[in-house]
Amino acid sequence: MSHRTRLLLADDHALMRAGLRALLGEIASCEVIAEAADGIEAARLIRQLEPDVALIDLTMPGLSGLDVIARAAREAPATRCLALSMHTAENYVLEALRAGAAGYVVKDTAPEELAQAIRVVAAGSQYLSPSLLGHLMGDDLRLARGEAGGARNPLDSLTPRQRQILKLVAEGHSTRGIAERLSISIKTVETHRAQLMERLGIRDVAGLTRFAVRNGLIAAD
């Protein structure tokens, strides 16, 4: 019998916890073992039960989610904390990662993404909602990720073809030029570029270029 991921839910809104519990109950590999309505209770339960993954709302009474995550890192290092928040601003994400979170998911995410985030975090890797990546490519994020224990390079989420097209786009090649160079249609290039922007949460070619430079795919001018 395969191991089931033992989960703790921490959120001060009862409806949110109920929704999460119902959602996670449909995932055969997950088992909700406890719930907490405030930060103090969450910290106590994490220390006592040492769940595999703790889903932590960042804004709770008693102790903030950041404080709970930091305590868990000290007192229950085997527990992986996944921050849940409605906030997408860079400072919220960085603070959660620096506190020791293994991942950060926005609350309006699709159920499938939450399930994926839990699997990734439980397996020992780090997870960030794809919608955040386009805003979080600076040195501060790399530092925070290092403190959080080994995040993957965002380039790892791309296919070889996507990486190839990203490099050519960032180098300034036109859509037609990329199509001719790779012997594919212009429409295929446009489709790959749109998929890149969606996956990375980037809205324009300039953003793709900055992403490529910051992640070492091309050299800065």
C-alpha positions in Angstrom: 0.0 0.0 0.0 1.4 3.4 -1.0 2.1 6.0 1.6 -0.6 8.7 2.0 0.5 12.3 2.5 -0.6 13.4 6.0 -1.9 16.9 5.9 -2.6 19.7 8.4 -4.9 22.6 7.4 -4.5 25.9 9.1 -6.9 28.7 8.2 -9.0 31.0 10.4 -12.0 30.7 8.1 -14.1 27.6 8.7 -15.6 27.6 5.2 -12.1 27.7 3.7 -11.0 24.7 5.8 -14.2 22.8 4.9 -13.6 23.4 1.2 -10.0 22.3 1.4 -10.9 19.2 3.4 -13.6 18.3 0.8 -11.2 18.9 -2.1 -8.3 17.0 -0.5 -10.7 14.1 0.4 -11.0 13.4 -3.3 -7.3 12.8 -3.6 -6.5 9.2 -2.8 -2.9 9.9 -1.8 -3.8 12.6 0.8 -5.2 12.3 4.3 -6.2 15.4 6.4 -5.2 14.5 10.0 -5.9 17.8 11.7 -7.2 21.4 11.3 -6.3 24.6 13.1 -8.2 27.9 13.2 -5.4 30.1 14.5 -1.6 30.3 14.4 -1.0 29.1 18.0 -3.1 26.0 17.5 -1.4 25.3 14.1 2.1 25.5 15.7 1.1 23.2 18.5 -0.4 20.6 16.2 2.6 20.7 13.8 4.9 20.1 16.7 2.7 17.4 18.2 1.7 15.5 15.0 4.5 16.3 12.5 2.4 16.1 9.4 4.1 15.5 6.1 2.7 18.8 4.7 1.1 21.7 6.5 -1.1 24.1 4.4 -0.7 27.4 6.2 -2.8 30.6 5.6 -0.5 33.6 6.0 -3.0 35.8 7.9 -4.2 34.1 11.0 -4.9 35.4 14.6 -2.6 34.3 17.5 0.5 33.7 15.3 0.8 34.8 11.7 1.4 32.2 9.1 5.0 33.4 8.7 5.6 32.7 12.4 4.0 29.3 12.2 6.2 28.4 9.2 9.3 29.6 11.0 8.5 27.6 14.1 7.8 24.5 12.1 11.2 24.8 10.5 12.8 24.8 13.9 10.5 22.4 15.8 9.3 19.9 13.1 11.8 20.0 10.3 10.3 16.9 8.7 7.0 18.9 8.0 6.9 20.7 4.7 4.9 24.0 4.9 2.9 25.1 1.9 1.8 28.8 2.2 -1.7 29.6 1.1 -2.5 33.3 0.4 -4.7 35.6 -1.6 -1.6 37.9 -2.0 0.6 37.7 -5.1 2.9 40.6 -4.3 6.6 39.8 -4.3 7.2 40.7 -0.6 4.6 38.2 0.6 6.2 35.4 -1.4 9.7 36.2 -0.4 8.9 36.5 3.2 7.2 33.1 3.2 10.2 31.5 1.5 12.6 33.1 3.8 10.6 31.9 6.8 11.1 28.3 5.5 8.0 27.6 3.3 8.6 24.9 0.8 6.0 26.4 -1.5 3.5 29.2 -2.1 0.1 28.8 -3.7 -2.5 31.5 -4.3 -6.0 30.8 -2.9 -7.8 31.1 -6.3 -5.7 28.4 -7.8 -7.3 25.4 -9.6 -7.8 22.2 -7.6 -5.4 20.4 -9.9 -2.7 22.8 -9.2 -3.1 22.5 -5.4 -2.9 18.8 -5.7 0.3 19.1 -7.8 1.8 21.5 -5.2 1.2 19.1 -2.4 2.8 16.2 -4.4 5.8 18.3 -5.3 6.3 19.7 -1.7 5.8 16.2 -0.1 8.4 14.8 -2.5 11.0 17.3 -1.1 11.0 19.9 -3.9 9.7 23.5 -3.9 6.6 24.7 -5.6 5.5 28.2 -6.6 2.2 29.0 -8.4 3.1 29.5 -12.1 1.3 32.8 -12.1 3.9 34.2 -9.7 7.0 33.3 -11.6 6.9 36.2 -14.0 7.1 38.7 -11.1 9.8 36.9 -9.1 12.9 36.6 -11.1 15.3 38.8 -9.3 18.3 38.1 -7.1 16.1 38.3 -4.0 14.1 35.4 -5.1 17.2 33.3 -5.8 18.4 34.1 -2.3 15.1 33.2 -0.8 14.9 30.0 -2.7 18.3 29.0 -1.5 17.3 29.6 2.1 14.2 27.5 1.5 16.3 24.6 0.6 17.0 24.0 -3.1 14.4 25.3 -5.5 14.6 24.2 -9.1 15.7 26.6 -11.8 12.5 28.0 -13.5 13.9 26.9 -16.8 13.5 23.3 -15.7 9.7 23.6 -16.1 10.2 24.2 -19.9 10.5 21.7 -22.7 13.7 21.7 -24.7 11.8 23.3 -27.7 10.3 26.0 -25.4 13.8 26.7 -24.0 15.2 26.9 -27.6 12.5 29.3 -28.7 12.8 31.4 -25.5 16.5 31.8 -26.2 15.9 32.9 -29.8 13.1 35.3 -28.8 15.3 36.8 -26.1 18.2 37.2 -28.6 15.9 39.4 -30.8 15.0 37.1 -33.6 11.7 37.7 -35.4 8.9 35.2 -35.5 9.6 34.6 -39.2 13.3 34.2 -38.5 12.8 31.7 -35.7 10.4 29.7 -37.9 13.0 29.6 -40.8 15.8 28.7 -38.4 13.9 25.8 -36.8 12.1 24.7 -40.0 8.7 25.1 -38.4 5.7 27.3 -39.2 5.2 30.9 -38.0 2.0 29.8 -36.3 3.9 27.1 -34.4 6.4 29.7 -33.2 3.5 32.0 -32.0 1.9 29.1 -30.2 5.1 28.2 -28.4 5.6 31.9 -27.4 2.1 32.1 -26.1 2.6 29.0 -24.0 5.9 30.3 -22.6 4.2 33.5 -21.5 1.3 31.6 -19.9 3.6 29.1 -18.1 5.9 31.8 -16.8 3.3 34.4 -16.1 5.0 36.9 -18.4 3.0 39.3 -20.6 5.4 40.5 -23.3 8.6 39.8 -25.2 10.5 42.2 -23.0 9.6 40.2 -20.0 10.7 37.0 -21.7 14.1 38.6 -22.4 14.5 39.7 -18.8 13.6 36.2 -17.7 16.2 34.6 -20.1 18.9 37.0 -18.9 18.2 36.5 -15.2 18.2 32.7 -15.5 21.5 32.6 -17.5 20.0 31.5 -20.8 21.5 34.5 -22.6 24.2 37.0 -21.6 23.2 40.5 -20.6 24.3 43.3 -22.9 
